């Protein structure tokens, strides 16, 4: 049904609140870069309107440190735009502070806890190889 795939890969040792927090942040980046994935508003039987949601399914995977680092590296090698969240961002409280701490790291020393992408299905599958369905 879709030529593209949205995948979020999370480090497998995060606390529950971190998993949810990172997932929300990463998906906001995907939606921001791909506004066409947002459908129309929802309307219930009583006529109440609700926010539009993604028209496309989102797969959430988990991976250990080595695998998530490989996913990060593969996405860069293929030039795929990603949303990324590093461990140090948990200690910040707002967007400017997130960007400031993020800028202190390069791909080889970033402690990636989450990465999300939307690209051709086959490319996403190759990039996320080794990650498993999140439990």
C-alpha positions as CSV (number, residue, x, y, z in Angstrom):
1,X,0.0,0.0,0.0
2,X,2.9,2.4,0.7
3,X,6.2,2.6,-1.2
4,X,7.8,4.1,1.9
5,X,8.3,2.8,5.5
6,X,8.5,4.8,8.7
7,X,10.7,3.1,11.3
8,X,11.7,4.1,14.8
9,X,14.6,2.3,16.4
10,X,15.0,2.6,20.2
11,X,17.9,1.5,22.4
12,X,16.7,-1.6,24.2
13,X,17.6,-0.5,27.7
14,X,15.5,2.6,28.1
15,X,13.1,3.2,31.0
16,X,9.4,3.2,30.0
17,X,9.1,7.0,30.2
18,X,12.2,7.4,28.1
19,X,10.9,5.0,25.4
20,X,7.7,7.0,25.1
21,X,9.4,10.4,25.3
22,X,11.9,9.5,22.6
23,X,9.3,7.9,20.3
24,X,7.2,11.1,20.5
25,X,10.1,13.4,19.8
26,X,11.3,11.3,16.9
27,X,7.9,11.0,15.3
28,X,7.4,14.8,15.5
29,X,10.6,15.1,13.4
30,X,9.3,12.7,10.8
31,X,6.0,14.5,10.6
32,X,7.7,17.9,10.4
33,X,9.8,16.7,7.4
34,X,6.9,14.9,5.8
35,X,3.7,16.9,6.3
36,X,2.1,14.8,3.5
37,X,1.9,11.8,5.9
38,X,-0.7,13.6,8.1
39,X,-4.3,12.8,7.1
40,X,-7.5,14.6,7.8
41,X,-9.0,15.4,11.2
42,X,-11.0,12.7,12.9
43,X,-14.7,13.3,13.8
44,X,-16.7,11.3,16.2
45,X,-20.4,10.5,16.0
46,X,-21.2,13.5,18.3
47,X,-19.4,15.9,15.9
48,X,-16.3,16.5,18.0
49,X,-13.2,17.0,16.0
50,X,-9.8,15.5,16.9
51,X,-6.3,16.0,15.5
52,X,-5.3,14.3,12.2
53,X,-2.9,11.4,12.5
54,X,-0.4,9.7,10.3
55,X,-1.9,8.0,7.3
56,X,1.0,5.5,7.3
57,X,1.7,2.8,9.8
58,X,4.8,3.3,12.0
59,X,7.0,0.4,13.0
60,X,8.8,0.6,16.4
61,X,11.9,-1.5,16.8
62,X,14.5,-2.0,19.5
63,X,18.2,-2.6,19.3
64,X,21.3,-2.9,21.5
65,X,24.0,-0.2,21.4
66,X,26.0,-1.8,18.6
67,X,23.0,-2.3,16.4
68,X,21.6,1.2,16.9
69,X,25.1,2.6,16.1
70,X,25.1,0.6,12.9
71,X,21.6,1.9,12.0
72,X,22.9,5.4,12.5
73,X,26.0,4.8,10.4
74,X,24.0,3.1,7.6
75,X,21.5,6.0,7.4
76,X,24.3,8.5,7.0
77,X,26.1,6.3,4.4
78,X,22.8,6.2,2.4
79,X,22.1,9.9,2.9
80,X,18.7,9.2,4.5
81,X,17.2,12.1,6.6
82,X,16.6,11.0,10.1
83,X,15.3,12.2,13.4
84,X,17.8,11.3,16.2
85,X,17.8,11.5,20.0
86,X,21.0,11.1,22.0
87,X,21.3,10.1,25.7
88,X,22.5,13.6,26.8
89,X,19.2,15.1,25.6
90,X,17.5,13.5,28.6
91,X,19.2,16.1,30.8
92,X,18.0,19.1,28.9
93,X,14.7,20.9,29.2
94,X,14.0,22.5,25.9
95,X,14.7,22.5,22.2
96,X,17.6,25.0,22.2
97,X,19.4,23.0,24.9
98,X,18.8,19.8,23.0
99,X,20.4,21.2,19.9
100,X,23.3,22.6,22.0
101,X,24.1,19.3,23.6
102,X,23.6,17.4,20.3
103,X,26.2,19.6,18.6
104,X,28.8,18.5,21.0
105,X,28.9,15.0,19.5
106,X,29.9,13.4,16.2
107,X,28.4,10.1,14.8
108,X,31.3,8.1,16.2
109,X,30.8,9.3,19.8
110,X,27.1,10.0,20.0
111,X,25.2,7.8,22.4
112,X,22.1,7.3,20.2
113,X,19.0,6.2,22.1
114,X,16.6,6.6,19.2
115,X,16.6,7.1,15.5
116,X,13.6,7.4,13.1
117,X,13.4,7.6,9.3
118,X,11.0,7.5,6.4
119,X,12.3,6.2,3.1
120,X,11.8,3.5,0.5
121,X,10.8,0.3,2.2
122,X,13.7,-1.7,0.9
123,X,16.2,0.9,2.1
124,X,14.7,1.2,5.5
125,X,14.8,-2.6,5.9
126,X,18.5,-2.6,5.0
127,X,19.3,0.3,7.3
128,X,17.4,-1.3,10.3
129,X,18.8,-4.8,9.8
130,X,19.4,-6.4,13.2
131,X,16.8,-4.4,15.0
132,X,13.9,-6.3,16.4
133,X,10.2,-5.5,17.0
134,X,9.9,-3.5,20.2
135,X,8.4,-5.6,23.0
